[in-house]
Amino acid sequence: MTTRYAHRSCMLLLVALAACDGTSSGPRPVLSAQPAGTNARLQAVSVVNAHVAWASGVDGTWVRTLDGGRTWQSAVVPDADSLQFRDVQAVSPDTAYLLSAGTGDQSRVYRTTDGGATWSLQFVNAVPEAFYDCFAFWDSAHGIAFSDAVDGSFVALRTEDGIAWTAIPEESLPPAQPGEGGFAASGTCVVTQGDSTIWIGTGNASVARVLRSDDRGRTWTSADSPIVAGEAAGITSVAFRDALHGVVVGGDIGVPDATGNRVARTEDGGRSWVPGGEPPFPGAVYGAAYVPASGPPILVSVGPGGSAYSRDDGRTWSALDTLAYWGLGFAGPEAGWLVGPQGRITQVRFSR
């Protein structure tokens, strides 16, 4: 059986199983593979609407669809083929930001306003020990980027015009645990909501924490989570469906078949966290996202071991696919995308 038809058969089987797993009362997932036009590993995806989405990956790669995924344009940012674009923020069909992750000047921010025809380099990290993991935006011109801690202090940037990026004062950020930072897994270790709220998930320390700010990073609080912690372990992704209900996911990045506490839930805006249910795939969870306008709310998670979905805020899970994925994003039940190794793009629709 060819890879193409094995993939299709696997997805059809999983859809059939979903109808028999006790979740048939809600929308059922329908998966379809889409050609990306690249073999680069894709790590993040940002969705504008059901027609427009951007994704990013290694080797300076970005891809874009304008027709709901029927076709994808792929390209490499000029003079950036050595960079790993671990995060992308899509604003419109023509405007998007890319964040490359790495130590020193490998961490950068680019922006295009002409659909990728040209890219402007907005920021180059000048701190040798800093490593930017992810960024998030409140709107097209206001955003925040987060780095691993340096010398016991977190490092973060803020833009207030979509052009210039300035450091958030060190004294404004909470003290870091030894070695603490984020994970540049799916571009979702930072999420924003409303006009000013931020949540950041951390790891690589004795406790995996969630940092929160309600004033665009000027002041912060932190809360411990039950996600497995330690070296190369912790929170990889944060997702909230409203101001109170959210999840963090993660695990032990270095252990492919690791289980343990990989999901935690909150019902008070991240002030406290309790363990969630374990996804049915092995290894760390790299990304999680809610499906907008889904009822009941649908939460999807992905990782190198597969993907799954939940209709009860991560208490229980159903298998979605067995292939490896790194990132995900949704416009709504009618369109979402999972991305991963070898240019993998899978569209997901939840239909009744």
C-alpha positions as CSV (number, residue, x, y, z in Angstrom):
1,M,0.0,0.0,0.0
2,T,1.4,3.4,-0.9
3,T,2.0,6.0,1.7
4,R,-0.7,8.2,0.1
5,Y,-3.4,5.5,0.3
6,A,-2.2,4.2,3.7
7,H,-2.6,7.8,5.1
8,R,-6.1,8.1,3.5
9,S,-7.2,4.7,4.9
10,C,-5.9,5.5,8.3
11,M,-7.8,8.8,8.4
12,L,-11.0,7.2,7.2
13,L,-10.7,4.5,9.9
14,L,-10.2,7.1,12.6
15,V,-13.3,9.0,11.5
16,A,-15.3,5.8,11.6
17,L,-14.0,5.0,15.1
18,A,-14.9,8.5,16.3
19,A,-18.5,7.8,15.4
20,C,-18.5,4.8,17.7
21,D,-16.5,6.1,20.6
22,G,-19.3,7.8,22.4
23,T,-18.7,11.2,20.9
24,S,-21.1,10.8,17.9
25,S,-23.6,13.3,19.4
26,G,-21.3,16.1,18.3
27,P,-19.6,17.1,15.0
28,R,-17.3,14.4,13.7
29,P,-13.8,15.1,12.3
30,V,-13.1,14.7,8.6
31,L,-9.4,14.8,7.6
32,S,-7.8,15.4,4.2
33,A,-4.1,15.6,3.2
34,Q,-3.1,18.6,1.2
35,P,0.1,19.1,-0.8
36,A,2.3,21.9,0.7
37,G,4.8,22.1,-2.1
38,T,7.8,21.6,0.3
39,N,9.4,18.8,2.2
40,A,10.5,21.1,5.0
41,R,9.2,20.4,8.5
42,L,6.3,22.7,9.2
43,Q,6.0,23.8,12.8
44,A,3.4,26.5,13.1
45,V,0.2,27.6,11.4
46,S,-1.8,30.8,11.7
47,V,-5.3,31.0,10.3
48,V,-7.0,34.2,9.1
49,N,-10.3,32.6,8.0
50,A,-11.6,29.4,6.3
51,H,-9.8,30.4,3.1
52,V,-6.5,32.0,4.2
53,A,-3.8,30.4,6.3
54,W,-0.1,30.7,6.6
55,A,2.4,28.1,8.0
56,S,6.1,28.2,8.7
57,G,9.0,25.8,9.2
58,V,12.6,25.0,9.0
59,D,15.1,26.0,6.2
60,G,13.5,29.5,6.1
61,T,10.3,28.1,4.8
62,W,6.8,29.6,4.7
63,V,3.6,28.4,2.9
64,R,0.3,30.1,2.3
65,T,-3.2,29.1,1.0
66,L,-5.8,31.6,-0.3
67,D,-8.4,29.0,-1.3
68,G,-9.0,26.9,1.8
69,G,-6.1,24.6,1.3
70,R,-6.9,23.4,-2.2
71,T,-3.5,24.9,-3.2
72,W,-0.5,26.1,-1.2
73,Q,2.2,28.4,-2.2
74,S,5.6,27.6,-0.7
75,A,8.8,29.7,-0.6
76,V,11.9,30.5,1.3
77,V,12.6,33.9,2.8
78,P,15.7,35.3,1.0
79,D,19.0,34.8,2.8
80,A,17.1,33.0,5.6
81,D,17.4,29.4,4.5
82,S,19.4,28.5,7.7
83,L,16.7,29.8,10.0
84,Q,13.9,27.8,11.7
85,F,10.7,29.7,11.5
86,R,9.0,28.2,14.6
87,D,6.1,30.6,14.7
88,V,4.0,32.6,12.3
89,Q,1.3,35.2,12.8
90,A,-1.1,35.7,9.9
91,V,-2.9,39.1,9.6
92,S,-4.4,38.9,6.2
93,P,-3.9,37.4,2.7
94,D,-0.9,39.8,2.3
95,T,0.4,40.5,5.7
96,A,2.2,38.0,8.1
97,Y,5.0,37.9,10.6
98,L,7.6,35.1,11.1
99,L,9.6,34.3,14.2
100,S,12.8,32.3,13.8
101,A,14.1,30.5,16.9
102,G,17.7,29.9,17.9
103,T,20.5,31.3,20.0
104,G,21.9,34.7,19.4
105,D,21.2,36.2,15.9
106,Q,19.3,33.1,14.9
107,S,16.3,34.6,16.7
108,R,14.7,37.1,14.4
109,V,11.3,38.6,13.4
110,Y,10.3,39.2,9.7
111,R,7.2,40.8,8.2
112,T,5.7,40.8,4.7
113,T,2.9,43.1,3.5
114,D,2.8,41.9,-0.1
115,G,2.0,38.2,0.3
116,G,5.6,37.1,0.7
117,A,7.0,38.8,-2.4
118,T,9.3,40.7,0.0
119,W,10.2,40.4,3.7
120,S,11.4,43.1,6.0
121,L,13.8,42.1,8.9
122,Q,12.3,43.8,12.0
123,F,14.4,42.4,14.8
124,V,17.7,40.5,15.2
125,N,18.5,39.2,18.7
126,A,21.8,40.6,20.0
127,V,21.9,38.7,23.3
128,P,24.0,35.6,22.7
129,E,22.2,33.5,25.4
130,A,18.7,34.5,24.5
131,F,16.5,32.0,22.5
132,Y,13.1,33.2,21.3
133,D,10.5,30.5,21.3
134,C,7.2,32.0,20.2
135,F,5.2,35.2,19.8
136,A,1.5,36.3,19.8
137,F,-0.5,39.3,18.8
138,W,-3.6,41.1,20.1
139,D,-4.1,42.7,16.7
140,S,-2.2,43.5,13.6
141,A,0.2,45.9,15.2
142,H,0.5,44.9,18.9
143,G,2.3,41.7,20.0
144,I,4.8,40.1,22.3
145,A,7.7,37.7,21.8
146,F,9.1,35.4,24.5
147,S,12.6,34.1,25.1
148,D,14.2,31.6,27.4
149,A,15.6,33.2,30.6
150,V,19.1,34.6,30.6
151,D,21.0,34.8,33.9
152,G,17.9,34.1,35.9
153,S,15.7,36.7,34.2
154,F,13.1,36.3,31.5
155,V,13.6,38.1,28.2
156,A,10.6,39.4,26.2
157,L,9.8,41.9,23.5
158,R,6.8,44.0,22.7
159,T,5.7,45.8,19.5
160,E,3.1,48.6,19.6
161,D,3.1,49.5,15.9
162,G,3.9,46.2,14.1
163,I,7.3,47.6,13.1
164,A,9.6,48.3,16.1
165,W,10.3,45.6,18.8
166,T,11.5,46.8,22.2
167,A,12.5,44.9,25.3
168,I,10.1,44.6,28.2
169,P,12.0,45.9,31.2
170,E,13.5,43.0,33.2
171,E,12.1,44.3,36.4
172,S,8.5,44.0,35.0
173,L,8.9,40.2,34.4
174,P,8.7,37.6,37.2
175,P,11.9,36.0,38.4
176,A,12.8,32.8,36.5
177,Q,13.6,29.4,37.9
178,P,17.1,28.0,37.0
179,G,17.0,27.1,33.3
180,E,13.4,28.1,32.8
181,G,12.1,29.0,29.4
182,G,9.6,28.1,26.7
183,F,9.5,25.5,24.0
184,A,9.6,26.4,20.3
185,A,7.4,23.5,19.4
186,S,4.2,24.8,17.8
187,G,4.4,28.5,18.2
188,T,1.8,28.4,20.9
189,C,3.8,28.8,24.2
190,V,2.4,32.3,24.2
191,V,-1.3,33.2,23.7
192,T,-3.1,36.5,23.9
193,Q,-6.8,37.4,24.4
194,G,-8.9,40.5,24.3
195,D,-7.0,43.8,24.3
196,S,-4.3,43.1,26.9
197,T,-4.2,39.6,28.4
198,I,-1.2,37.2,27.9
199,W,-0.6,33.7,29.0
200,I,2.9,32.0,28.7
201,G,3.7,28.4,29.4
202,T,7.2,27.5,30.7
203,G,9.3,24.4,31.2
204,N,12.9,23.1,31.6
205,A,12.7,23.8,35.3
206,S,11.6,22.1,38.5
207,V,8.0,23.4,38.1
208,A,6.1,24.0,34.8
209,R,4.4,27.4,35.3
210,V,1.9,29.6,33.6
211,L,2.7,33.3,33.5
212,R,-0.1,35.8,33.1
213,S,-0.3,39.5,32.4
214,D,-3.5,41.6,32.0
215,D,-1.7,44.8,30.9
216,R,0.4,43.7,27.9
217,G,3.3,42.6,29.9
218,R,3.7,45.5,32.3
219,T,2.9,43.4,35.4
220,W,2.7,39.6,35.9
221,T,1.5,36.8,38.1
222,S,2.5,33.1,37.9
223,A,0.9,29.8,38.8
224,D,2.3,26.3,39.1
225,S,0.9,23.6,36.9
226,P,0.9,19.8,37.3
227,I,2.5,19.2,33.9
228,V,5.5,17.0,34.1
229,A,8.6,19.2,34.7
230,G,12.3,19.0,34.7
231,E,15.1,19.3,32.1
232,A,13.6,19.3,28.5
233,A,10.1,18.9,30.0
234,G,7.2,21.2,30.8
235,I,4.5,23.2,29.0
236,T,4.8,23.5,25.2
237,S,1.4,25.1,24.4
238,V,-1.4,27.2,25.9
239,A,-5.0,27.5,24.7
240,F,-7.9,29.4,26.1
241,R,-11.5,29.4,24.8
242,D,-12.6,32.3,26.9
243,A,-11.3,34.4,29.8
244,L,-11.7,31.5,32.3
245,H,-11.4,28.2,30.6
246,G,-8.1,27.0,29.2
247,V,-5.6,24.2,29.0
248,V,-1.8,23.8,28.9
249,V,-0.1,20.8,27.3
250,G,3.4,19.4,27.1
251,G,5.4,16.6,28.6
252,D,8.9,15.2,28.4
253,I,10.2,16.3,25.1
254,G,13.1,13.9,25.1
255,V,11.2,10.7,25.6
256,P,9.2,9.6,22.5
257,D,6.8,7.3,24.4
258,A,6.5,9.3,27.6
259,T,3.1,9.6,29.3
260,G,2.4,11.2,32.7
261,N,0.7,14.6,33.2
262,R,0.7,16.1,29.7
263,V,-2.5,18.1,30.1
264,A,-3.7,20.6,32.7
265,R,-6.9,22.5,32.9
266,T,-8.1,25.8,34.5
267,E,-11.5,27.3,35.1
268,D,-10.3,30.5,36.7
269,G,-8.3,32.1,34.0
270,G,-5.0,30.3,34.8
271,R,-4.8,31.2,38.5
272,S,-5.0,27.5,39.4
273,W,-4.5,24.3,37.4
274,V,-5.6,20.7,37.7
275,P,-4.6,17.6,35.7
276,G,-6.5,16.8,32.6
277,G,-7.0,13.5,30.8
278,E,-4.2,11.8,28.9
279,P,-4.4,12.0,25.1
280,P,-4.4,8.6,23.3
281,F,-1.1,9.2,21.5
282,P,2.3,8.7,23.1
283,G,5.0,11.3,23.9
284,A,4.9,15.0,24.5
285,V,2.0,17.1,23.2
286,Y,3.5,19.9,21.1
287,G,0.4,22.0,20.5
288,A,-3.2,22.6,21.4
289,A,-6.0,24.8,20.0
290,Y,-9.7,25.4,20.5
291,V,-11.9,25.3,17.4
292,P,-13.7,28.7,17.3
293,A,-17.5,28.7,17.3
294,S,-17.7,25.0,18.0
295,G,-20.5,23.8,20.2
296,P,-19.8,22.1,22.5
297,P,-16.2,23.5,22.5
298,I,-13.8,21.3,20.6
299,L,-10.1,21.2,21.7
300,V,-7.5,19.6,19.4
301,S,-4.0,18.5,20.4
302,V,-1.0,17.3,18.3
303,G,2.4,15.9,18.8
304,P,5.0,13.6,17.1
305,G,3.0,10.6,18.4
306,G,-0.3,11.7,16.7
307,S,-3.3,13.9,17.4
308,A,-6.5,13.9,19.3
309,Y,-9.6,16.0,20.2
310,S,-11.7,16.7,23.2
311,R,-15.2,18.0,23.8
312,D,-14.9,18.5,27.5
313,D,-11.9,20.9,27.9
314,G,-9.3,18.1,28.0
315,R,-11.0,15.8,30.5
316,T,-11.3,13.0,28.0
317,W,-9.9,12.6,24.5
318,S,-10.6,10.7,21.2
319,A,-8.0,9.8,18.6
320,L,-7.8,12.0,15.5
321,D,-4.8,10.7,13.5
322,T,-1.7,8.6,14.1
323,L,0.8,10.7,12.0
324,A,3.3,13.1,13.5
325,Y,2.3,16.8,13.8
326,W,3.9,19.9,15.4
327,G,1.4,22.7,15.0
328,L,-2.2,23.5,14.4
329,G,-4.7,26.3,13.9
330,F,-8.5,26.6,13.2
331,A,-10.8,29.1,11.5
332,G,-13.8,27.2,12.9
333,P,-15.4,23.8,12.6
334,E,-15.4,24.2,8.8
335,A,-11.6,24.5,8.4
336,G,-8.5,23.9,10.4
337,W,-5.0,22.6,9.6
338,L,-2.4,20.4,11.3
339,V,1.2,20.7,10.1
340,G,4.3,18.6,10.6
341,P,7.3,16.8,9.2
342,Q,8.1,16.5,5.5
343,G,5.8,19.4,4.6
344,R,2.8,17.6,6.0
345,I,-0.5,19.6,6.0
346,T,-3.8,17.9,6.9
347,Q,-7.0,19.8,6.8
348,V,-9.5,19.0,9.6
349,R,-13.3,19.8,9.4
350,F,-15.8,18.9,12.1
351,S,-19.1,18.1,10.4
352,R,-22.4,16.7,11.6
